[in-house]
Amino acid sequence: MLIGRDKEKQILQNALTEEYSQFVAVYGRRRVGKTFLIRESYDYKFTFQFTGAANTSSRKQLARFRMALKEHGLTDMAKVFANWMTAFSELKRYINLQPEGKKIIFLDELPWMDAPRSGFLSELESFWNGWASARKDIVFVVCGSATSWMVKKIIKNKGGLHNRLTHRIALKPFSLRLCEELVQSRGIEMTRKQILNGYMIFGGVPYYWSLLQKGHSLTQEIDRLIFTNDGDMYDEFSMLYASLFKKPEPYIKIISLLAGKKEGMTRIELINKGGLEDNGALSKILDDLEWCGFIRGYTVIGKQVKDEIFQLIDHYTLFYYEFIHGKRHGKNFWQAMEGKPQYNNWCGRAFERVCLWHTDQIKHKIGISGVLTNEYAWRHVPKDQSAEPKSEGVQIDLLLDRSDGIIDLCEIKYSSDKYSITEAYHEKLNRRKAVFAEVTKTRKALHTVLITTYGLAKNAYVGDIQNEIQLDDLFSV
């Protein structure tokens, strides 16, 4: 059953009713459900479909393409396709043999078909520009997990496919609410706190959630999937990056650097820390990782674009570097970890990332869904360590810099019960606000927002909190 994706499904189905041929590109990270969305939207009924194979030569790709045509009913072909010109010529001949009506052509894992010097992309351009777009009966759907390739070669193509797409669908990970719908559809009983704990590991990747089996606790399932030698996700990290990038090593190096810095690093910090060269290759890696949804770039108030900070935001990758990288544990490791200091500290950091992925829900609760915002973390380390207390180093988990003259300073607290603000923490919040105002020189009003799992315990110190957000609010639409 297809969970959510109503808007995306409607785009795909509407393509069948348009007067002219449609060219639709669907892209997003590995395991996010692109192929499933397309198949469900068209009820698994395609005039022709083909899936590219990873790490395969052009000759083998062409042989597989020919076999797919044969399986669809085209038999009188040459025994070998010499090139993609022949392959697309035979595809056109096959389409011409079909009865009247819309014809859905689905090419999955498109980037894998584009082997070096294969000429695939130019023939794809010719197929659409010189033939399919001139008809009224073609729905041409392409898809790929290598998001950077899809963006550069299809979405932002500067050659023959420039502005040729009729629709683009960037498929995003699920929200907490959609993950809740998914586990419920599978008959799995989980509290919202347990779903949160799963999200802190899996993020909103539907495939990961689909691996959960009912009748077991979440901790048991984490051990089975990730920490058992034959678990479905035992080698997920290496598979994830290898499937997206032909040479994953430089990407993983950047990821490993960012994994050690919660609030992120500037380009200069990455270069200095990693011994990297400041060139176009680094820019490409950063762009690719951002397009794939593994990192995000943001600029804090008072800084220039050149001071952009890059932050690792992929939940599973961060979990990997916290508990898996460089070590392998026994099959009951996760059950033994619960409650230990490393686990508790990780929960706090992971909950912050979940909130970062749910800023729309936070804005909805505050009542500013229609207000433009820039979201980022903020830190200040004074150069003069002997400065007055008001200039002490501070860090703020999440800021919503609003276009309506307000900045929400969000404090995020993961706890097993209602969170109680102590006198010391109350003073700390006020000091952070004062330091932020002094350092940034902002003229905007500063609101303190507290995001907790179970809400705030009412006491004398809650009066300065402008807005309170609980875990349930993150499950809103």
KOLLOLUM-619989 format. One line per field, with one value per residue (C-alpha): residue in three letters; x, y, z; residue number from 1. Coordinates in nm, 2 decimals, always signed. Example, Ala and Ser with C-alpha at 12.3 -4.5 7.8 and 13.67 -1.06 7.14 Angstrom:
BEGIN
residu	[Ala,Ser];
u	[+1.23,+1.37];
v	[-0.45,-0.11];
w	[+0.78,+0.71];
num	[1,2];
//
This chain:
BEGIN
residu	[Met,Leu,Ile,Gly,Arg,Asp,Lys,Glu,Lys,Gln,Ile,Leu,Gln,Asn,Ala,Leu,Thr,Glu,Glu,Tyr,Ser,Gln,Phe,Val,Ala,Val,Tyr,Gly,Arg,Arg,Arg,Val,Gly,Lys,Thr,Phe,Leu,Ile,Arg,Glu,Ser,Tyr,Asp,Tyr,Lys,Phe,Thr,Phe,Gln,Phe,Thr,Gly,Ala,Ala,Asn,Thr,Ser,Ser,Arg,Lys,Gln,Leu,Ala,Arg,Phe,Arg,Met,Ala,Leu,Lys,Glu,His,Gly,Leu,Thr,Asp,Met,Ala,Lys,Val,Phe,Ala,Asn,Trp,Met,Thr,Ala,Phe,Ser,Glu,Leu,Lys,Arg,Tyr,Ile,Asn,Leu,Gln,Pro,Glu,Gly,Lys,Lys,Ile,Ile,Phe,Leu,Asp,Glu,Leu,Pro,Trp,Met,Asp,Ala,Pro,Arg,Ser,Gly,Phe,Leu,Ser,Glu,Leu,Glu,Ser,Phe,Trp,Asn,Gly,Trp,Ala,Ser,Ala,Arg,Lys,Asp,Ile,Val,Phe,Val,Val,Cys,Gly,Ser,Ala,Thr,Ser,Trp,Met,Val,Lys,Lys,Ile,Ile,Lys,Asn,Lys,Gly,Gly,Leu,His,Asn,Arg,Leu,Thr,His,Arg,Ile,Ala,Leu,Lys,Pro,Phe,Ser,Leu,Arg,Leu,Cys,Glu,Glu,Leu,Val,Gln,Ser,Arg,Gly,Ile,Glu,Met,Thr,Arg,Lys,Gln,Ile,Leu,Asn,Gly,Tyr,Met,Ile,Phe,Gly,Gly,Val,Pro,Tyr,Tyr,Trp,Ser,Leu,Leu,Gln,Lys,Gly,His,Ser,Leu,Thr,Gln,Glu,Ile,Asp,Arg,Leu,Ile,Phe,Thr,Asn,Asp,Gly,Asp,Met,Tyr,Asp,Glu,Phe,Ser,Met,Leu,Tyr,Ala,Ser,Leu,Phe,Lys,Lys,Pro,Glu,Pro,Tyr,Ile,Lys,Ile,Ile,Ser,Leu,Leu,Ala,Gly,Lys,Lys,Glu,Gly,Met,Thr,Arg,Ile,Glu,Leu,Ile,Asn,Lys,Gly,Gly,Leu,Glu,Asp,Asn,Gly,Ala,Leu,Ser,Lys,Ile,Leu,Asp,Asp,Leu,Glu,Trp,Cys,Gly,Phe,Ile,Arg,Gly,Tyr,Thr,Val,Ile,Gly,Lys,Gln,Val,Lys,Asp,Glu,Ile,Phe,Gln,Leu,Ile,Asp,His,Tyr,Thr,Leu,Phe,Tyr,Tyr,Glu,Phe,Ile,His,Gly,Lys,Arg,His,Gly,Lys,Asn,Phe,Trp,Gln,Ala,Met,Glu,Gly,Lys,Pro,Gln,Tyr,Asn,Asn,Trp,Cys,Gly,Arg,Ala,Phe,Glu,Arg,Val,Cys,Leu,Trp,His,Thr,Asp,Gln,Ile,Lys,His,Lys,Ile,Gly,Ile,Ser,Gly,Val,Leu,Thr,Asn,Glu,Tyr,Ala,Trp,Arg,His,Val,Pro,Lys,Asp,Gln,Ser,Ala,Glu,Pro,Lys,Ser,Glu,Gly,Val,Gln,Ile,Asp,Leu,Leu,Leu,Asp,Arg,Ser,Asp,Gly,Ile,Ile,Asp,Leu,Cys,Glu,Ile,Lys,Tyr,Ser,Ser,Asp,Lys,Tyr,Ser,Ile,Thr,Glu,Ala,Tyr,His,Glu,Lys,Leu,Asn,Arg,Arg,Lys,Ala,Val,Phe,Ala,Glu,Val,Thr,Lys,Thr,Arg,Lys,Ala,Leu,His,Thr,Val,Leu,Ile,Thr,Thr,Tyr,Gly,Leu,Ala,Lys,Asn,Ala,Tyr,Val,Gly,Asp,Ile,Gln,Asn,Glu,Ile,Gln,Leu,Asp,Asp,Leu,Phe,Ser,Val];
u	[+0.00,+0.13,+0.16,+0.14,+0.29,-0.06,+0.08,+0.35,+0.10,-0.14,+0.14,+0.21,-0.15,-0.23,+0.04,-0.20,-0.47,-0.25,-0.30,+0.07,+0.34,+0.49,+0.85,+0.86,+1.18,+1.17,+1.48,+1.58,+1.82,+1.85,+1.57,+1.33,+1.06,+1.09,+1.03,+0.75,+0.58,+0.59,+0.47,+0.19,+0.08,+0.05,-0.08,+0.23,+0.11,+0.38,+0.41,+0.78,+1.00,+1.37,+1.61,+1.97,+2.23,+2.50,+2.87,+2.79,+2.95,+2.77,+2.77,+2.59,+2.35,+2.25,+2.22,+1.98,+1.78,+1.74,+1.63,+1.37,+1.23,+1.21,+1.03,+0.78,+0.71,+0.95,+1.13,+1.26,+1.57,+1.94,+2.11,+2.33,+2.27,+2.58,+2.49,+2.22,+2.11,+2.00,+1.84,+1.63,+1.54,+1.41,+1.22,+1.05,+0.96,+0.82,+0.61,+0.47,+0.34,+0.13,-0.25,-0.38,-0.38,-0.13,+0.20,+0.40,+0.77,+0.96,+1.34,+1.46,+1.81,+1.88,+2.23,+2.36,+2.29,+2.52,+2.85,+3.16,+3.16,+2.84,+2.66,+2.35,+2.26,+2.27,+2.05,+1.81,+1.79,+1.72,+1.45,+1.26,+1.34,+1.32,+1.05,+0.85,+0.78,+0.63,+0.36,+0.06,+0.06,+0.39,+0.43,+0.81,+0.91,+1.28,+1.41,+1.74,+1.90,+2.22,+2.06,+2.36,+2.36,+1.98,+2.01,+2.30,+2.22,+1.84,+1.70,+1.95,+2.07,+2.24,+2.23,+1.95,+1.73,+1.74,+1.39,+1.25,+1.10,+0.73,+0.74,+1.01,+0.94,+1.20,+1.10,+1.18,+1.20,+0.89,+0.80,+0.73,+0.36,+0.41,+0.64,+0.36,+0.11,+0.36,+0.41,+0.04,-0.03,+0.20,+0.03,+0.32,+0.23,+0.47,+0.43,+0.52,+0.83,+0.94,+0.87,+1.09,+1.37,+1.34,+1.35,+1.67,+1.83,+1.64,+1.53,+1.23,+1.36,+1.06,+1.26,+1.43,+1.10,+0.96,+1.22,+1.07,+0.88,+0.59,+0.61,+0.95,+1.06,+1.24,+1.57,+1.54,+1.49,+1.78,+2.01,+1.87,+1.89,+2.21,+2.43,+2.37,+2.61,+2.33,+2.11,+1.95,+2.13,+2.46,+2.65,+2.41,+2.67,+2.91,+2.62,+2.45,+2.74,+2.87,+2.53,+2.52,+2.88,+3.11,+3.40,+3.26,+3.59,+3.62,+3.25,+3.29,+3.60,+3.38,+3.11,+3.35,+3.48,+3.13,+3.02,+3.26,+3.11,+2.75,+2.68,+2.88,+3.20,+3.28,+3.45,+3.78,+3.75,+3.69,+4.00,+4.22,+4.09,+4.09,+4.40,+4.18,+4.24,+4.02,+3.90,+3.61,+3.63,+3.55,+3.26,+3.12,+3.14,+2.96,+2.69,+2.64,+2.60,+2.36,+2.15,+2.14,+2.01,+2.31,+2.42,+2.28,+2.45,+2.34,+2.46,+2.42,+2.31,+2.58,+2.79,+2.87,+2.79,+3.15,+3.11,+2.85,+2.84,+2.79,+2.61,+2.56,+2.19,+2.14,+2.02,+2.15,+2.50,+2.53,+2.42,+2.68,+2.96,+2.84,+2.81,+2.94,+3.23,+3.56,+3.40,+3.16,+2.95,+2.76,+2.41,+2.26,+2.46,+2.17,+1.97,+2.28,+2.34,+2.01,+2.04,+2.42,+2.58,+2.68,+2.33,+2.17,+2.41,+2.33,+1.96,+1.99,+2.18,+1.96,+1.65,+1.79,+1.83,+1.47,+1.35,+1.56,+1.38,+1.05,+1.07,+0.74,+0.57,+0.74,+0.63,+0.27,+0.26,+0.39,+0.14,+0.39,+0.35,+0.32,+0.62,+0.96,+1.23,+1.60,+1.69,+2.03,+2.22,+2.44,+2.75,+2.98,+3.32,+3.47,+3.83,+3.90,+3.83,+3.85,+3.55,+3.25,+3.00,+2.77,+3.03,+3.08,+3.07,+2.72,+2.54,+2.18,+2.03,+1.80,+1.71,+1.41,+1.51,+1.17,+1.08,+0.83,+1.08,+1.13,+1.40,+1.29,+1.57,+1.47,+1.61,+1.56,+1.55,+1.50,+1.37,+1.16,+0.92,+0.81,+1.11,+1.16,+1.34,+1.57,+1.69,+2.04,+1.90,+1.67,+1.97,+2.15,+1.87,+1.86,+2.24,+2.22,+1.96,+2.17,+2.49,+2.31,+2.17,+2.50,+2.71,+2.46,+2.34,+2.00,+1.71,+1.46,+1.26,+1.40,+1.16,+1.27,+1.10,+1.14,+1.09,+1.06,+0.94,+0.66,+0.63,+0.73,+0.67,+0.49,+0.70,+0.82,+1.06,+0.83,+0.70,+0.98,+0.91,+0.72,+0.62,+0.63,+0.64,+0.60,+0.67,+0.31,+0.33,+0.61,+0.36,+0.12,+0.06];
v	[+0.00,+0.34,+0.56,+0.94,+1.07,+1.20,+1.50,+1.30,+1.03,+1.29,+1.43,+1.09,+1.01,+1.35,+1.28,+1.02,+1.28,+1.55,+1.62,+1.60,+1.36,+1.40,+1.37,+1.31,+1.27,+1.12,+1.15,+1.11,+0.91,+0.54,+0.35,+0.64,+0.47,+0.61,+0.29,+0.19,+0.52,+0.49,+0.13,+0.19,+0.51,+0.32,+0.00,-0.18,-0.15,-0.02,-0.04,-0.09,-0.08,-0.13,-0.11,-0.02,-0.24,-0.10,-0.13,-0.29,-0.23,-0.06,-0.39,-0.57,-0.29,-0.30,-0.68,-0.65,-0.37,-0.60,-0.89,-0.65,-0.57,-0.93,-1.01,-0.73,-0.91,-0.77,-1.07,-0.98,-0.79,-0.81,-1.05,-0.77,-0.40,-0.22,+0.10,+0.30,+0.45,+0.10,+0.03,+0.35,+0.28,-0.06,+0.09,+0.33,+0.05,-0.15,+0.15,+0.20,-0.16,-0.09,-0.01,+0.34,+0.50,+0.63,+0.44,+0.45,+0.41,+0.36,+0.37,+0.30,+0.36,+0.58,+0.69,+0.33,+0.31,+0.61,+0.42,+0.62,+0.69,+0.50,+0.78,+0.70,+1.05,+1.19,+0.91,+0.97,+1.33,+1.23,+0.98,+1.25,+1.57,+1.42,+1.16,+1.12,+1.49,+1.52,+1.27,+1.29,+0.94,+0.90,+0.92,+0.89,+0.84,+0.82,+0.76,+0.72,+0.71,+0.88,+1.21,+1.42,+1.26,+1.31,+1.68,+1.76,+1.54,+1.56,+1.83,+2.10,+1.97,+2.25,+2.06,+1.90,+1.83,+2.18,+2.28,+1.96,+1.81,+1.85,+1.74,+1.68,+1.49,+1.52,+1.24,+1.33,+1.10,+1.04,+1.26,+1.11,+1.10,+0.90,+0.66,+0.61,+0.54,+0.29,+0.09,+0.09,-0.04,-0.33,-0.42,-0.31,-0.16,+0.13,+0.43,+0.77,+0.77,+0.44,+0.58,+0.88,+0.65,+0.46,+0.78,+0.89,+0.58,+0.53,+0.88,+0.88,+0.62,+0.40,+0.09,+0.08,+0.10,-0.17,-0.42,-0.41,-0.72,-0.72,-0.91,-0.77,-0.46,-0.18,-0.25,-0.62,-0.52,-0.28,-0.56,-0.80,-0.56,-0.37,-0.56,-0.92,-1.04,-1.15,-0.85,-0.66,-0.34,-0.49,-0.34,-0.06,+0.22,+0.09,+0.00,+0.33,+0.55,+0.30,+0.30,+0.68,+0.76,+0.58,+0.68,+0.70,+0.75,+1.13,+1.16,+0.94,+1.15,+1.46,+1.28,+1.14,+1.50,+1.64,+1.34,+1.47,+1.83,+1.84,+2.20,+2.16,+2.30,+2.57,+2.50,+2.64,+2.42,+2.11,+2.20,+2.25,+1.96,+1.71,+1.83,+1.89,+2.11,+2.41,+2.35,+2.26,+1.89,+1.98,+2.20,+1.91,+1.67,+1.92,+1.99,+1.62,+1.54,+1.82,+1.72,+1.36,+1.50,+1.38,+1.73,+2.08,+2.42,+2.72,+3.07,+3.21,+3.56,+3.82,+3.60,+3.60,+3.33,+3.24,+3.15,+2.88,+2.60,+2.24,+2.01,+1.63,+1.56,+1.20,+1.01,+0.66,+0.80,+0.98,+0.67,+0.47,+0.70,+0.70,+0.33,+0.13,+0.29,+0.12,-0.14,-0.43,-0.54,-0.85,-0.92,-0.79,-0.47,-0.22,-0.38,-0.35,+0.02,+0.16,+0.38,+0.42,+0.77,+0.73,+0.63,+0.91,+1.17,+1.04,+1.06,+1.43,+1.50,+1.28,+1.44,+1.78,+1.64,+1.51,+1.86,+2.00,+1.77,+1.88,+2.26,+2.27,+2.10,+2.33,+2.64,+2.50,+2.47,+2.82,+2.95,+3.08,+2.82,+3.10,+3.29,+3.26,+3.13,+3.04,+2.75,+2.69,+2.62,+2.89,+2.90,+3.17,+3.11,+3.44,+3.51,+3.66,+3.38,+3.63,+3.82,+3.92,+3.64,+3.79,+3.70,+3.34,+3.08,+2.96,+2.73,+2.73,+2.41,+2.56,+2.91,+3.01,+3.34,+3.47,+3.73,+3.88,+4.04,+3.76,+3.50,+3.19,+3.05,+2.68,+2.47,+2.09,+1.85,+1.47,+1.33,+1.04,+1.26,+1.62,+1.85,+2.07,+2.41,+2.46,+2.80,+2.73,+2.64,+2.94,+3.16,+2.98,+3.04,+3.41,+3.43,+3.26,+3.51,+3.81,+3.68,+3.61,+3.97,+4.12,+3.92,+3.94,+4.30,+4.18,+4.42,+4.14,+4.03,+3.71,+3.44,+3.14,+2.81,+2.49,+2.16,+1.85,+1.49,+1.52,+1.89,+2.12,+2.07,+2.39,+2.59,+2.94,+2.94,+2.87,+3.22,+3.33,+3.05,+3.20,+2.87,+2.51,+2.22,+1.85,+1.53,+1.50,+1.83,+1.69,+1.43,+1.70,+1.73];
w	[+0.00,-0.09,+0.21,+0.16,-0.17,-0.27,-0.45,-0.63,-0.73,-0.87,-1.09,-1.24,-1.29,-1.45,-1.71,-1.86,-1.92,-2.08,-2.45,-2.54,-2.45,-2.10,-1.97,-1.60,-1.39,-1.04,-0.82,-0.45,-0.23,-0.23,-0.05,-0.05,-0.26,-0.61,-0.80,-0.57,-0.62,-1.00,-1.00,-0.76,-0.94,-1.27,-1.12,-1.25,-1.60,-1.84,-2.21,-2.16,-1.85,-1.80,-1.50,-1.55,-1.37,-1.14,-1.24,-1.58,-1.91,-2.19,-2.39,-2.11,-2.05,-2.42,-2.41,-2.11,-2.29,-2.59,-2.36,-2.20,-2.55,-2.63,-2.30,-2.39,-2.72,-2.98,-3.13,-3.48,-3.37,-3.44,-3.20,-3.07,-3.02,-3.13,-2.95,-2.79,-3.12,-3.22,-2.88,-2.89,-3.26,-3.17,-2.87,-3.11,-3.35,-3.06,-2.94,-3.30,-3.29,-2.99,-3.00,-2.97,-2.63,-2.38,-2.36,-2.04,-2.09,-1.76,-1.74,-1.39,-1.25,-1.55,-1.43,-1.43,-1.81,-1.88,-1.90,-2.01,-2.38,-2.43,-2.60,-2.39,-2.29,-2.65,-2.77,-2.48,-2.59,-2.95,-2.84,-2.66,-2.86,-3.21,-3.16,-2.84,-2.78,-3.13,-3.04,-2.81,-2.66,-2.47,-2.09,-2.05,-1.69,-1.58,-1.23,-1.05,-0.71,-0.81,-0.74,-0.84,-1.19,-1.22,-1.13,-1.35,-1.65,-1.65,-1.42,-1.49,-1.83,-2.03,-2.36,-2.56,-2.26,-2.13,-2.01,-2.18,-1.87,-1.82,-1.45,-1.19,-0.86,-0.59,-0.35,+0.01,+0.31,+0.52,+0.81,+1.16,+1.08,+0.76,+0.94,+1.19,+0.91,+0.76,+1.08,+1.15,+0.80,+0.87,+1.20,+1.41,+1.75,+1.85,+2.07,+1.93,+2.15,+2.00,+1.65,+1.74,+1.85,+1.52,+1.33,+1.50,+1.33,+1.01,+0.94,+0.71,+0.46,+0.39,+0.30,+0.64,+0.82,+0.59,+0.73,+1.08,+1.19,+1.42,+1.75,+1.85,+2.03,+1.83,+2.02,+1.92,+1.56,+1.55,+1.68,+1.41,+1.12,+1.19,+1.44,+1.33,+1.06,+0.82,+0.90,+0.61,+0.71,+0.83,+0.52,+0.44,+0.48,+0.22,-0.01,+0.03,-0.09,-0.35,-0.51,-0.54,-0.64,-0.88,-0.67,-0.32,-0.13,-0.15,-0.06,+0.25,+0.36,+0.36,+0.54,+0.81,+0.87,+0.92,+1.14,+1.41,+1.42,+1.52,+1.40,+1.08,+0.93,+0.68,+0.35,+0.50,+0.81,+0.59,+0.38,+0.68,+0.88,+0.59,+0.40,+0.10,-0.20,-0.26,-0.61,-0.83,-0.73,-0.37,-0.48,-0.68,-0.39,-0.16,-0.42,-0.48,-0.11,-0.07,-0.37,-0.22,+0.11,+0.32,+0.41,+0.41,+0.36,+0.56,+0.64,+0.99,+1.06,+1.01,+0.79,+0.42,+0.16,+0.16,+0.53,+0.45,+0.70,+0.58,+0.82,+0.81,+0.85,+0.74,+1.04,+0.95,+0.85,+1.18,+1.37,+1.18,+1.28,+1.64,+1.70,+1.40,+1.23,+1.31,+1.53,+1.52,+1.81,+1.92,+1.80,+2.13,+2.14,+2.11,+2.38,+2.61,+2.51,+2.62,+2.92,+2.91,+2.89,+2.52,+2.44,+2.63,+2.48,+2.13,+2.20,+2.27,+1.95,+1.74,+1.86,+1.75,+1.40,+1.40,+1.48,+1.20,+0.96,+1.10,+1.09,+0.89,+1.18,+1.43,+1.23,+1.21,+1.59,+1.64,+1.38,+1.12,+0.84,+0.58,+0.71,+0.53,+0.76,+0.75,+0.98,+1.13,+1.45,+1.61,+1.82,+1.96,+2.10,+2.22,+2.12,+2.46,+2.71,+3.00,+2.86,+3.08,+3.14,+2.88,+2.62,+2.73,+2.46,+2.38,+2.14,+2.03,+1.89,+1.62,+1.51,+1.30,+1.15,+1.04,+0.78,+1.02,+1.25,+1.50,+1.56,+1.75,+1.96,+1.99,+2.27,+2.22,+2.51,+2.49,+2.81,+2.94,+3.13,+3.14,+3.13,+3.43,+3.39,+3.68,+3.80,+3.66,+3.32,+3.32,+3.37,+3.09,+2.85,+2.93,+2.89,+2.55,+2.43,+2.56,+2.39,+2.07,+2.07,+2.15,+1.89,+1.60,+1.66,+1.54,+1.56,+1.56,+1.86,+2.02,+2.13,+2.33,+2.21,+2.40,+2.21,+2.44,+2.41,+2.68,+2.74,+3.03,+3.40,+3.52,+3.76,+3.82,+3.52,+3.23,+3.20,+2.97,+2.72,+2.43,+2.27,+2.39,+2.14,+2.22,+2.04,+1.94,+1.76,+1.53,+1.41,+1.27,+0.90];
num	[1,2,3,4,5,6,7,8,9,10,11,12,13,14,15,16,17,18,19,20,21,22,23,24,25,26,27,28,29,30,31,32,33,34,35,36,37,38,39,40,41,42,43,44,45,46,47,48,49,50,51,52,53,54,55,56,57,58,59,60,61,62,63,64,65,66,67,68,69,70,71,72,73,74,75,76,77,78,79,80,81,82,83,84,85,86,87,88,89,90,91,92,93,94,95,96,97,98,99,100,101,102,103,104,105,106,107,108,109,110,111,112,113,114,115,116,117,118,119,120,121,122,123,124,125,126,127,128,129,130,131,132,133,134,135,136,137,138,139,140,141,142,143,144,145,146,147,148,149,150,151,152,153,154,155,156,157,158,159,160,161,162,163,164,165,166,167,168,169,170,171,172,173,174,175,176,177,178,179,180,181,182,183,184,185,186,187,188,189,190,191,192,193,194,195,196,197,198,199,200,201,202,203,204,205,206,207,208,209,210,211,212,213,214,215,216,217,218,219,220,221,222,223,224,225,226,227,228,229,230,231,232,233,234,235,236,237,238,239,240,241,242,243,244,245,246,247,248,249,250,251,252,253,254,255,256,257,258,259,260,261,262,263,264,265,266,267,268,269,270,271,272,273,274,275,276,277,278,279,280,281,282,283,284,285,286,287,288,289,290,291,292,293,294,295,296,297,298,299,300,301,302,303,304,305,306,307,308,309,310,311,312,313,314,315,316,317,318,319,320,321,322,323,324,325,326,327,328,329,330,331,332,333,334,335,336,337,338,339,340,341,342,343,344,345,346,347,348,349,350,351,352,353,354,355,356,357,358,359,360,361,362,363,364,365,366,367,368,369,370,371,372,373,374,375,376,377,378,379,380,381,382,383,384,385,386,387,388,389,390,391,392,393,394,395,396,397,398,399,400,401,402,403,404,405,406,407,408,409,410,411,412,413,414,415,416,417,418,419,420,421,422,423,424,425,426,427,428,429,430,431,432,433,434,435,436,437,438,439,440,441,442,443,444,445,446,447,448,449,450,451,452,453,454,455,456,457,458,459,460,461,462,463,464,465,466,467,468,469,470,471,472,473,474,475,476,477];
//
